[in-house]
Amino acid sequence: MTTAHVQGAQPAGPAARLDRGIRTPDGERFLADLAGQKMRLNGCAAAAYAALYANVDVIAAYPIRPYTAIMMNLSQFIADGILDAEYIHADGEHSQLSAAFGAGSCGARAFTGSSGVGVTYAYEMYSIISGARIPIQMAIADRTLDPPGDFGSEHTDALCTRDMGWLLGWAATPQEVFDKSLIAYAIGEDPRVLLPQMVAQDGYFVSHIAGEVEMPSTDQVDAYLPPYQLPFALDPRRPVSHGPQIHPEQGPPLQLERARAMEDAIPVIRRKTDEFATAFGRQYPDLVEEYLLDDAEIALVISGGHAVTCRAAIRRLREQGIKIGMARLLWIRPFPSDDLRAALRGVQAVGVVETNLGLGGASYGGILSLDVTTALYQAEYERPLVTSFMAGLGGETVPVAEFDWMAGKLGQALQRGRVEKATHWVGFEH
């Protein structure tokens, strides 16, 4: 489902007003009718519905597939009078982020998004927004960077921004896209955090494939996610300075403050995830999903939609007597070092599934393995062997047979007592 339609609803029209925290009458009726229903939505539609429930105030859009359908849905909601929001069609991704930044600075809940090269085109704004502590949200439906520019899903676009001070994590299903969008707003807007968020989903695999999404009531959402309150919002009655030019010695304290905000986000993630479970009845792991790891000898570390196939492969391998498990990273920033160490305790060999490029890094492969090995280096138990697998690049599927091949490589590492090499390119090796 990529568009929304409500029979009988009248367009908001030029007389529409932007009332923060107030839903339109048509929107109230529309959402009341949805409460408790299960809808077939793809990931793009799920993100748009989450923004509708979050009652966003300002939407900054620029089309680039495969994320475009998110903004198509939201523009339809506004046209149908369901959502009272300012919709800005920017002239590019840099302008998108700039508009969302300004809206968030003024106390409006802002929503934007992009894919692939669009994410990188806006790069200048990421540090500016997080440094100003403006908790806007950006929906990303992954797309491969050029080259090859094939529109397929690859995590490199969002991971290019990983050190810019944004909360960042992948959702594996449309239901999780919907839920994670609400959870991310709740975390980012918490006064202990005040950081922007990227809620990523695999292009096409999640963004365009429908799944069942349970619709909550507005009372549930409003209790969990109260109206956005920025302590230092721009207001002529209470002047504040945003983005001033400062002396060099004034910079490090601000950077330290931002670094601590990222660290402080970890307990807030735990609390908001638990509060979500209480409010909506769906429990997610705080930071790392542990799947069949209790007695696992080997394990795959993964993020994103390919984890769905990975689970199926692991179940089949278990039936063959292979003790394998999976650790899925729900958040990449902040990186869940403690949780990952706890999840992999007892595992003897780990393979990191890399759907991204980290050219020239220590592994000469992907990005995630660098964080995984750093986290495991601090382990108080005997560290496992670690290798990585380049898979799903360019938007290719990662079929069960390839996970079987990865498990075979990990089994060989156990037998030898060492990994063959730091990085395997799946499909290019025998």
Salt bridges, closest charged atoms under 4 A:
ASP19 OD1 - ARG17 NH1 2.82
ASP26 OD1 - ARG29 NH2 2.29
GLU124 OE1 - HIS94 NE2 2.64
ASP142 OD2 - HIS155 NE2 3.95
ASP163 OD1 - ARG333 NH2 3.29
GLU176 OE2 - ARG328 NH1 3.10
ASP179 OD2 - ARG282 NE 2.78
GLU189 OE1 - ARG109 NH2 2.84
ASP190 OD1 - ARG192 NE 2.80
ASP190 OD2 - LYS272 NZ 3.84
ASP202 OD2 - HIS155 NE2 2.93
GLU212 OE1 - LYS38 NZ 3.96
GLU214 OE1 - ARG282 NH1 3.71
ASP222 OD2 - ARG23 NH1 2.90
ASP235 OD2 - ARG237 NH2 3.03
GLU257 OE1 - ARG133 NH1 3.35
GLU275 OE1 - LYS272 NZ 3.50
ASP286 OD2 - ARG270 NH1 3.73
GLU289 OE2 - ARG311 NE 2.90
GLU289 OE1 - ARG328 NE 2.61
ASP295 OD1 - ARG318 NH2 2.91
ASP338 OD1 - ARG341 NH2 2.36
ASP339 OD1 - ARG270 NH2 2.77
ASP371 OD2 - ARG333 NH1 2.97
ASP404 OD2 - ARG316 NH2 2.18
GLU420 OE1 - LYS409 NZ 2.97
GLU429 OE2 - LYS421 NZ 3.16
GLU429 OE1 - HIS424 ND1 2.92
